[in-house]
Amino acid sequence: MKHSVRRSALFLLLNIVCLSNLTAGAPRLAVILVIDQLPYHVFASMHQNLVGGLKKLVQSGINFTNAYAPHGLPSTATGHAAFNTGTFAKDHGIIANSWYSDNGERIFADCDNSPHTKIFGASDTMAGKSAHHLMVDGISDTTIMYPSSGCANKVFALSLKSHPAIMCAGHLGKALWFDEQQGKFTSSHAFFEQLPQWLIQFNNDHIIPDSITWCPRHCFSSCFYKNVCPSARIDDLSLFESPIKTHDKVNGIETYKNYLKTPQATQLLFDAARACIEAELSCNREEQLIVWISVSSTDFIGHEFGTQSIPYVDLIYHIDCQFKKFMRFVTRLVKSSDVVWILSSDHGSAPVPELLEQEGYHSAHRIKVTELEDAIRKAAQHLNHDTTLSTTVSAPYVYIAKNNLNTIDAQKRNALFSTIQETLLKNACIKRTWTYEQLKNAVFDPYTPEYNLQQQLYPGRSGNIIFQTAPYCLVSKYTSGTTHESPYNYDTHVPLVMYQKGFVERKIINETVLTLQVAPTIAHLMQVPKPSTCTFSMLPGIAGHEILI
């Protein structure tokens, strides 16, 4: 009897201790690592070969094996905006990296011509940058607007591209990105009155050399590559064979695009994040800091070679090791239980269609954008001989200049739209088409490809005609490489892992979840309100911080 009472008392005491830990204050730091263009199937195939920080998160955290970025057009800007806002593009407005206005002008998601958005160090002819086109608030904004402790919270978003950083920073956070013309990190006056001193010092201490060498992590003939890159080509090895010139002139403009493809660029990004945390993490334990880190090098390499190429896979191995060192640095500054780690990707990637064809999947094709545009113009000319149609195809949209549509009545406009749809459907790679209104008013089962296309419609930004390609068919202006513009699993299934020592750890969750649930989950963990237009619940397995045995 005495032993039973003692066991009961001990169990009660254990629960009181655990509950006191579980109801502790919000974490001081949240680090959100977004690896651009990382398909789940590629990441899963590499699990057993990882040894660094990515491996640590997968083994120690909650691993969501069926996480999806529910976008009909999975793009970098859309994916990052979704993480921050917790809602679809129909609400936040970022339908793609860029879109076209009524007069045919290309509009970039992060560009802003307002006088107060000038980029630090850029020429006066360069457009400014801000979150002007992001139409709602995000978790970065609510963390600053509604701090749980009443203290001044901070949010920084760092990337090797401008639009991921800006979409994650939102309206109140601070966006920092590597300027490919200046060869250093910068921002705009929309985010800072002047660049922080720590960033100026960082740039001065990290001058990009004229050339670098990409040293592989492992032997190319080893299982580290053979099991992941079954269709690797001999030209995949070109980046390893000689020093890489980090900058060159393109159309007379100096650019560091070559550098951005390399492991040295990803290391520079982690080093910048280290400098940011060291400078901006307050000594006041009540203040919170969110740091977004968007790794863009994988996207550059993925587009050029594909995500099952040796350069891409080797780059992931480098990131794995670099992130391990970064995690060690962070946990020397902050108690492990006070840090929330999140790993995911903005979108996946399609296999290179030519490689699929070689393997026997003959339905995979590449469609040239110019071929579709020419076919549309010829069909429109045949319908109405006195009209020269100005069209732009940017998958999955067909944009028609407003001045063309204003010259014809409703009946002729409907006939024109029908002709364009019929023309598109003559191509075996086009599965379905809609006008904007047809797609807007249609009814689909949730999270089907058609539904996801519908949720990406935004007035004045989406095209007049929307088309859905068949699986493994690309509509591209490039003659090689790959992209991520379809609503299919290979483009939308992404890794998602969350880890907070002692609270969010050691689970595998196989039920389907969405990347839109990341924002409300961060809100729960940081004890701040979720974004205003976010209607999604937090991710499963986290609410209540269940006691782990």
N, C-alpha and C positions, 0 to 999 in steps of 0.2 A: 504493500500500500504506500509506504514511504517513498519507494522508488518511483511509483506511478505519479505521486504528487510532485516529486522532484523533476521528473520528465516533463510533466505538464507546465511546471513553473519555468523550466529551461526553454521549452518551446514557446511559451508566451513571451519570455524575455527576448528570445531570438527574433520573434515577429515584431516586437516593439522596436528593436534596434534596426531591423530591415526597413520597417515602415518609416522610421525617422530618417534613414538614408534616402528612401524613395521620395520623400516629400521635401528633400533639401532644395535650396534655391536653384534657380536656373543656371545652366553652365555659363562660364565666363566667355568661352570661345566656341564658335561653330566654324568648321572648315569644310567647304563644299567643293569637291574636286569634280569637274566636268571634263571628261576626256572626249574631245570632239570626234565624231564618227567612229564610235566603238560598238560594233554589233555584238549582241549577247553571245551568239554562237561562236564567234572568234574568241571572245574573252573566256568563255567556258572551256574551249579547247586548249587554252593556255594555262588553266588553273594549276595543273600538276607541275608545270615548269616554272611558276613564279616563286620567288624566294624573298621578296622585299615587302614594301608597304602595301601594295595591292593585295598580296597574299595575306598579310596581317589583317586587313579589313575583312576579307572574305572568310577567314577562319574564325575571327573573333566577333564579328558583327552579325546583324540580321541580314541575311542574304535573300533578296526577293528575286526568285528565279524566273518569274513571269511578269516583268515590268515592261510597260509599253508607253512610248511617246505617241499619243493618239492624234496624229496629224496626217491629213491627206497629202500635204506637202511638207515632209520633214526637213527642215532647214535649220541652220545654226541660230539665226536670230529668233525664229519661232520657238525652237526648243529651249533656249535660254530664257526667253520671255515667259514661257510656260512654267519653268521651274520657279521663277520669281513670283509670278502673279497667281499661280494655281488655277488658271482658267484657259479657255480656248482662244484662238485668234479672233473669233467672232466678237469677243469682248475686248481683248487687249490690243487688237489691231495689227499685230506684226504677222502678216500672212506669209512673209518670205524675207529673205535678205534684202530684196528690192522688189519694186513693182512699177507700174507705168501709170502716169496721169492721163487725163482725158486728151491732152494734146500730144501724147506720145513721149513725154519726158520721163526718163528713168529716175525713180526716187529711191534712195537707199534708206534702210530702216533707221540708221543712226545719224544721218546727215541733217543739218539744221543751218540755214543761211542767216539766222538772226545774228545781229552784231555781237551779242554777249556770249557766243558759243565758239569763238575762235580757238583753234588748237595751239597750244604752247609750242613755239619754235617753228610752226608751219608758215609757209609763204602766205601773203595776203590773198592770193588767188584761190587758196584751198577753202572748201566749204567747212563750216564748223560742225561740231558733233554734240549731240545731246540725246536725251530720252524723249524728245518732243513728240515722236510718233507713237510712243507707248501710251495707250489711252487710259490705263488704270494704274492703281498703286500695286505694289508688290510687298513681299515679306521684308525686303530691304527697307521699304518706306515705313511699314508699321513698326518695325523694330526700333526705328529712330523716333517715330511719332509717339509711341506708347511704351516707353521702357517700363519693365515690371518693377524696378526699384526706384523709379523717379530720377535716376541718374542719366547722364548723356551717353547713350549707346552709339556705336560707330559701325559702319558697313563699308568695306572696300571690296572692289571687284577687279581682279587682275587677269589679263589675257594677252596673248600674242596677236589678237585681232581686236579691233575697236568694238564691233557690234556685240560680241558676247559679253564683254565687260560692261557696256552701257545697258544692255537688257537686264543684266543681273543687278547692277547698281540701282537701276530705277531712277526716280526723280530726286531722292534725298541722299542716296549713297554716293560713294566716290569711285568713279571709274578710272582705271589706269590701263594703258595698253602700249604694246611695242609699236612704234611708228616705223614702218618699213622703209621710209625715205630718210628719216633722221638717224636710224640705227640706234634708238634708245627708247625708253619708256616715257610716255607723255600723257596728257589729258587735255581737257578744254576748260575754258572759263565758265562753262555751264556747271562744272563740278568744283572748281577751285578758283579763288581769287589769284593765287599764285601756287606753283607746285610746292609740295612739302619739301622741307630742307633735306629730309632723309632720302627722298627720291633723287634730288639733284646730286647728292653725294654718291648715291648708288650708281647713277649714270656715269659720273666722273670716274668711279672705281672700276667700271665694267665696260671698257672700250672694246668693240667687236674687232677682232683681228681680220686681216685681209683674206686669209684662207684658213680652213680648218680640216681636220681629218676625221671621218666617221669610222670609229673602231667598233666592230661588232662585239656583242656581249658573249657570243658563243661561236663554236665552229659550225660553219654552214651545213656540213654533212651530218650534224648531230640530230637527235630526236627533237631538239628545241625548235627546229624549223621543219623537218620532214613531216611531223605529225600535224602541223598547222598549215603548211604551204604546199599542198600536193601538186598544185599547178604552177609553181614558181618558174618564172622565165629567166633566161640567162641575162637579159638586160636589166633585171631587177638588181643586179649586183653592181651596176655602174656607179652608184654613190659611194661604194667602198673602195674603188680601184685607184683613185687618185685624190689629192687634196681638193676640197670644194672651195671655190671662190665665193666668199660670203656676200659680196655685193657686185652689182653690175648695172649698166645703163639699159633701160627699156624705154624705147621711144624718146631717148634723150634725157630720161629722168633716172637718177640714181635710186636703186632699190635694193633692199636686203632680203628679198624673197627667197633666195637660195639658202640663206642662213636659217630662215624660219622653219625649214624642213628637217632640221638636224637635232640630235640629242642635246647639243650644246645650247640650242634655243630653249628647250624644255628645262634644262638646268638653270638657265638664266631666269626663267619665269619662277621657279621654286625659290631661287635666291632673292628675287624681288619680293616674293610673298614673305620670306623670312625677315627681310628688312622692314616690311610693313608691320608685321606682328610685333617685332621687337620695339618699333617706334610708337605704335598706336595702341598696344595693349596697356590699359591703364593699371596703375597700382591699386586702384580702388576695386575691390573684389565685387562690388555691386554693379559695376559697369560691364556691359557686354560688347563683344566684337564679333562680327560676322565677316569672314574672308572667303570670297568666291575665287577659285582658281580655275580658269578655263584653258586647257591645253589644246592649242590649235594645230600643232605640228602634225598630229595624226591625221587631221583633215587634209592638209596639203599632200601628204604622202598617200593617203587613201585615195584621193581623187586621181593622182598620177599613176599609181601602180596597182591599186586595189588593196583591200584589207586582208587578203590572204597571200600577200607578197612578202618576201624576205625583209625589205626595208621597213615595212609597216610593223611586222611582228618583232623585229629587232628593236624598233623604237619603243614598243610597249615594254620590252625587257629593260631598256634603259630607264623608262619612267618608273617602273617597279622599284628599281634600286634607288633612284633619286628620291622617290617619295618616302622610302624607308628612312633615309637620312633626314628628310624634312620632318617626319613624325617624331624622330628622336629629338630634334631641335625644339619642337613645340612642347614636348612633354618635359623638357628641362626647364621651360618657363612656366608651364601651367600644369597643375595636378591632372593626371590622366582622366579622372572622373569628372573634371570640369571642362572637358573638350568633347564636342559632338563632331564626329567625322561622317561625311556623306560622300559616296562615290557613285557617279552615274555618267550617262552620256546624253547628248542632245538628240541624237538620231543614230541609226545604224548605217548600212551601206549596201548597195546592190553589188552582186558579183559582176566582174567584167564580162559583158555579153559574149565577146569573141572567144573567151576562154571556155565559157559554158558550151558554146557551139562546138568547139574542138572536142569537148568531152562527150558530145552526143546529144545535148539538150538543144534541139534545133529551133525551138520557139523563142529563144533568146535573140534579140536584135537591137541594133542601134539605129535610131531614126535621127537624121540631121534636121535641126530646126529650120534651116533654109529650105529644105525640101517641102516641109509642111507649109511654110509661109508662101512659097511659090505656088503650090497647089491651091491654096485658099484664094490667092489673088486671081489666078486664072479662072477658077470657078465663079468668083464674084464678077469678073469681067464678062464672062459668058452670060451671066444672068442679067447684067445691066451694062451695056456696052459703053455708056458715057460716064462711068464711074471708075476712078482709079482708087482702089481700096488701100488704105494705110493700115497694115496689121503687124503685130508683134506677137510671136509665140514665145512664151516663157512657161514651160510646163509647171502645172497642168492648165495654164490659162492661155486664151487667145484674146488679145487686146485689140480693139478696133477704135481708131481715132474718132473723137467725138464730132469733129467737123464733117466726117463722112456720114455719121448717123443722123446729124441734124438736117442734112439735105434731102432725106427721104422720109416718107410717111410711115405710119405704123405697119401698114400692110406689107410694104416693100421691105421694111426692117425685119419683119418676121420671116419673110421669104429669104432674105439674106442670111439670117441666122440658121435657117433650115438647110440652106445650101452649104454653109460652112460645116455644119454637123455631118451632113451626108458625105462631104469631102473627107473629113477626118476619119469617118468610119470605113472608108474604102481601104484604109491602111490596116492591115491585119494586126498591127501592134496597138491599135486604139480599140479599147473594149466598149466604152460608153461615153456619151457626151450629154451635156445639159447647157441650156442658157442659164444665166445667173438666176433668173426668177424660177426656172424649172427646178434647179437644185435647191434653192432656198425653200421652196414650198413642198418638196418631196418628203416622204416619211420613210425612215429606215430603222432597222434594228440598231440599238446603240453599239458603237465602237466597231461597226463593220467598216470596210474601206470607204464605202459611199457616205456613211454617216460622218466619218472623219473629214472627208472632203467638204461636206456641208458645214461642219463646225469651223472651217477655216475661211468662210466667206466674210468679207467686210466691205461695206458700201464704199465705192470710189477707189478701192484698192485691188479687189479681185477682178478678173477679166470678164469680158462679155460672154465668152463661151468657156466652159470647163470640161476637160476631158480626162478620162481614166485610162491609163495604159494597161496593157496585159502584163502579167507577171514577167519579170526579167527582161522587159523592154525599156530602153532608155531613150528619152528625147533630149538630145544634147547638141551643143555647138562644137563639141570636141570630137575628134576622130579616134581617140583612145582613152583609156582610163575608165573611171566610173563616177557615179553620183548617188544621190539619195533623195529622189523626188517622187517616190511612190507610196501608197498607203499599205504596202504589204509588210509581212512580218520581218523580212530581212532588213527593211528600212526603219521599222518602228520598235522592234524588240531590243531592249538595251539592258545593261547591268544596272542594278540598284542595290547598294549596300549601305547600312547605317550602323554606326558603332559609337557607344559611349560606355566606357569601362564601368562595370557595376550596375548599369541601368539598361542599356540597349545592346544586347550581345547574345551570341551563341544560339542562333536560330536559322532554320531554313524555312522560308514561307513560299509555297508553290502556288498559292491562289493568285489570280490575275490582279495586278495593281497598275496604277497610272502614275506617270511622272508628275501629273498635276496634283498629286497628293503629297508631294514633297513640301510645298509651301505651308499647308496647314499643319504638317508634322513638325516643321521647324518652329512654327508659331506655338505649338503645344510645348515643345521642349524648352524654348526660350521664354515661355510664359508671356507672350505678347498676342494681340489680336491677329487673326489671319487676315489676308488682304480682302478688301471690301467686296470684290466680285467673285471670290472663291467660294464655290458651293460644295466642294469635295470634302470628304472626311479625311482624317489623318490615316496614315498607313497602319495596317493591322500588326498586332504583336508588340505594340509600343504603349498603347494607352494603359495607364495604371502602373507602367513599369513593373511587370510581373516579377515576382521573386524567382530567381533562377537557382535550381538545385544542382 
